[in-house]
């Protein structure tokens, strides 16, 4: 998928666990993992806003577009 999710980067910068983020945002750790691992088909603006509020960041800090070729190379570990 050409949209990459960088929640891990922001979690590391904030020294926060996935469980803590899920609790503070109000979603389940399983749903956060689906989003974090790039398997989500959609994200609600309310969820994105809550993530940005808790992580003190902008949506562009969490989501970025990649060309299909780059995304395929990343997935293949190249």
Secondary structure as GFF3:
##gff-version 3
##sequence-region A 1 78
A	DSSP	beta_strand	3	5	.	.	.	ID=ss1
A	DSSP	alpha_helix	7	14	.	.	.	ID=ss2
A	DSSP	alpha_helix	18	25	.	.	.	ID=ss3
A	DSSP	alpha_helix	29	36	.	.	.	ID=ss4
A	DSSP	alpha_helix	45	55	.	.	.	ID=ss5
A	DSSP	alpha_helix	59	62	.	.	.	ID=ss6
A	DSSP	beta_strand	63	65	.	.	.	ID=ss7
A	DSSP	alpha_helix	68	75	.	.	.	ID=ss8
###
